[in-house]
Amino acid sequence: MNPLQNLLQSPLLKRTFTSIGVFFSKKINRRFVYLVVIGLFALGDFLYIGLARRTFVFYSYIGNNTVVEDRMLYRSPNQETDIRRYIDEVLLGPVSPDSAPLFPRETRLNSFMYREGVVYADLTESAALPSEGSGDVYRSLLTLNEGLRRNFPSIKDVRLFIGGNEVFFKEFRGIFPNPADNSKTAP
């Protein structure tokens, strides 16, 4: 007899297969195993796809009320790519038909860079024009700035440009002089 035949005829292996057969002979046990396998498959799929929840703030056409939208965006291994995707989604505008976009529809991202916690985003010149229903340009840029800081805690500073010129840098520095640090306890 060869070693494989000896292994197949061993009493330990026979008892193991008998126990497995008894376990799977019950309907509830089979269903439990199916649920575990499906759950593991779903967990693996979720981890492989890698979605991240991001929040977007827009304003309604009527009354200028804030409208918060949650969207699931693909997560990449590169933080710069994630931030760029967020800005692209903001420029696409809201999903809700009664919400106004922050910027005119023709606004695009000319260039983008994220280095050492600082975001540099250059928007096209159309971003300087007020969009329909969203109000003034300052509020739209401030909303974009706050959204970036809220969704990406690693960002230390946001520098926004329109057509190559930095916009509202003094005003934004006054609003965000020190980034929030929740790791320290209050005195």
Secondary structure, DSSP 8 states (H G I E B T S, - for coil): --HHHHHHT-HHHHHHHHHHHHHHHSHHHHHHHHHHHHHHHHHHHHHHH-EEEEEEEEEETTTT-EEEEEEEEE--S-HHHHHHHHHHHHHH--SSTTEE-SS-TT--EEEEEEETTEEEEEE-GGGGS--TTT--HHHHHHHHHHHHHHH-TT--EEEEEETTEE-SHHHHHHH-SS---TTS---
